[in-house]
């Protein structure tokens, strides 16, 4: 016959509760850290990948237009 040990049941319940609290604290710490990093990055005026790609595309188009205009000027000066 097996008897239940109340002390062991209490220790088990305590450990279960402690793990729940630890997981909650971990989630809260991760949220706080992410929020802090978001604020830090916003203060540094970093650009998003989408903004960077848009400016890069504009610069590429401007370079191509400059090369076309340079060729046109050279052709006009050659006449």
C-alpha positions as YAML, in Angstrom:
chain: A
units: angstrom
residues:
- id: 1
  name: UNK
  ca: [0.00, 0.00, 0.00]
- id: 2
  name: UNK
  ca: [1.31, 3.35, -0.99]
- id: 3
  name: UNK
  ca: [0.72, 6.44, 1.10]
- id: 4
  name: UNK
  ca: [1.01, 9.97, -0.13]
- id: 5
  name: UNK
  ca: [3.63, 12.07, 1.50]
- id: 6
  name: UNK
  ca: [2.23, 15.54, 2.04]
- id: 7
  name: UNK
  ca: [5.69, 17.07, 2.34]
- id: 8
  name: UNK
  ca: [6.74, 15.71, -1.06]
- id: 9
  name: UNK
  ca: [3.46, 16.88, -2.60]
- id: 10
  name: UNK
  ca: [4.08, 20.37, -1.23]
- id: 11
  name: UNK
  ca: [7.66, 20.40, -2.54]
- id: 12
  name: UNK
  ca: [6.43, 19.28, -5.97]
- id: 13
  name: UNK
  ca: [3.75, 21.95, -6.02]
- id: 14
  name: UNK
  ca: [6.29, 24.57, -4.93]
- id: 15
  name: UNK
  ca: [8.67, 23.57, -7.73]
- id: 16
  name: UNK
  ca: [5.85, 23.66, -10.28]
- id: 17
  name: UNK
  ca: [4.86, 27.14, -9.16]
- id: 18
  name: UNK
  ca: [8.49, 28.30, -9.18]
- id: 19
  name: UNK
  ca: [8.89, 27.13, -12.79]
- id: 20
  name: UNK
  ca: [5.75, 29.03, -13.79]
- id: 21
  name: UNK
  ca: [7.07, 32.19, -12.14]
- id: 22
  name: UNK
  ca: [10.49, 31.72, -13.79]
- id: 23
  name: UNK
  ca: [8.91, 31.32, -17.24]
- id: 24
  name: UNK
  ca: [6.80, 34.43, -16.69]
- id: 25
  name: UNK
  ca: [9.86, 36.40, -15.58]
- id: 26
  name: UNK
  ca: [11.76, 35.21, -18.65]
- id: 27
  name: UNK
  ca: [9.00, 36.33, -21.00]
- id: 28
  name: UNK
  ca: [8.79, 39.69, -19.26]
- id: 29
  name: UNK
  ca: [12.57, 40.16, -19.44]
- id: 30
  name: UNK
  ca: [12.59, 39.33, -23.16]
- id: 31
  name: UNK
  ca: [9.79, 41.82, -23.81]
- id: 32
  name: UNK
  ca: [11.57, 44.54, -21.83]
- id: 33
  name: UNK
  ca: [14.88, 43.89, -23.63]
- id: 34
  name: UNK
  ca: [13.20, 43.97, -27.07]
- id: 35
  name: UNK
  ca: [11.46, 47.22, -26.18]
- id: 36
  name: UNK
  ca: [14.74, 48.73, -24.99]
- id: 37
  name: UNK
  ca: [16.53, 47.68, -28.19]
- id: 38
  name: UNK
  ca: [13.72, 49.08, -30.35]
- id: 39
  name: UNK
  ca: [13.98, 52.44, -28.57]
- id: 40
  name: UNK
  ca: [17.79, 52.41, -28.86]
- id: 41
  name: UNK
  ca: [17.66, 51.69, -32.58]
- id: 42
  name: UNK
  ca: [14.98, 54.34, -33.16]
- id: 43
  name: UNK
  ca: [17.19, 56.92, -31.43]
- id: 44
  name: UNK
  ca: [20.08, 56.06, -33.76]
- id: 45
  name: UNK
  ca: [18.12, 56.93, -36.92]
- id: 46
  name: UNK
  ca: [18.78, 53.55, -38.53]
- id: 47
  name: UNK
  ca: [16.90, 52.93, -41.74]
- id: 48
  name: UNK
  ca: [14.79, 49.91, -42.50]
- id: 49
  name: UNK
  ca: [15.77, 47.44, -45.19]
- id: 50
  name: UNK
  ca: [12.89, 48.65, -47.36]
- id: 51
  name: UNK
  ca: [14.06, 52.28, -47.13]
- id: 52
  name: UNK
  ca: [17.63, 51.24, -47.94]
- id: 53
  name: UNK
  ca: [16.55, 49.22, -50.98]
- id: 54
  name: UNK
  ca: [14.39, 52.10, -52.25]
- id: 55
  name: UNK
  ca: [17.26, 54.61, -52.02]
- id: 56
  name: UNK
  ca: [19.64, 52.13, -53.61]
- id: 57
  name: UNK
  ca: [17.26, 51.66, -56.55]
- id: 58
  name: UNK
  ca: [16.94, 55.45, -56.94]
- id: 59
  name: UNK
  ca: [20.73, 55.82, -56.94]
- id: 60
  name: UNK
  ca: [21.11, 53.09, -59.55]
- id: 61
  name: UNK
  ca: [18.51, 54.76, -61.78]
- id: 62
  name: UNK
  ca: [20.26, 58.15, -61.36]
- id: 63
  name: UNK
  ca: [23.61, 56.58, -62.34]
- id: 64
  name: UNK
  ca: [22.06, 55.08, -65.46]
- id: 65
  name: UNK
  ca: [20.45, 58.41, -66.40]
- id: 66
  name: UNK
  ca: [23.77, 60.21, -65.86]
- id: 67
  name: UNK
  ca: [25.56, 57.75, -68.10]
- id: 68
  name: UNK
  ca: [22.89, 58.18, -70.81]
- id: 69
  name: UNK
  ca: [23.14, 61.99, -70.56]
- id: 70
  name: UNK
  ca: [26.93, 61.82, -70.68]
- id: 71
  name: UNK
  ca: [26.77, 59.73, -73.85]
- id: 72
  name: UNK
  ca: [24.24, 62.16, -75.35]
- id: 73
  name: UNK
  ca: [26.46, 65.18, -74.54]
- id: 74
  name: UNK
  ca: [29.49, 63.45, -76.03]
- id: 75
  name: UNK
  ca: [27.50, 62.69, -79.17]
- id: 76
  name: UNK
  ca: [26.32, 66.30, -79.47]
- id: 77
  name: UNK
  ca: [29.82, 67.68, -78.88]
- id: 78
  name: UNK
  ca: [31.22, 65.31, -81.47]
- id: 79
  name: UNK
  ca: [29.06, 66.80, -84.24]
...
